[in-house]
Each structure stands twice: as C-alpha cells, then as structure tokens.
C-alpha cells in the first residue's frame, strides 16, 4: 500500500470512522472560534479529549 504525501509534507493519516454528535449551535460556534483563537482545530481537541478520557477510565 502506497502513502501519498500531502502538499504540506505531512504523511496522509486516513481515519476509518466518524462520530456524529448534535450540539447547540451557539455552543458549537463558540467552541470552534475558541479553537481558532488557540491555533488548533475542533476535531483535534475532541480527539484529544476522547484519548484522555479513555486513558483515565482504562482498567488496569
């Protein structure tokens, strides 16, 4: 399997599933705006939350 590099030089990392959730529009807009101000993306922060949540709640 061959990986195609993106224009920015980073390797392609394909995700194989999506999670759809419903949020209040104002809350979603405020979250996305805050992410932009912090130079990150909403998706990145949600993934970070999920990974941290899973780690905190993993059985030893």
Secondary structure, DSSP 8 states (H G I E B T S, - for coil): ------TTS---------------HHHHHHHHHHHHHTT--HHHHHHHHHHHHHHHT---
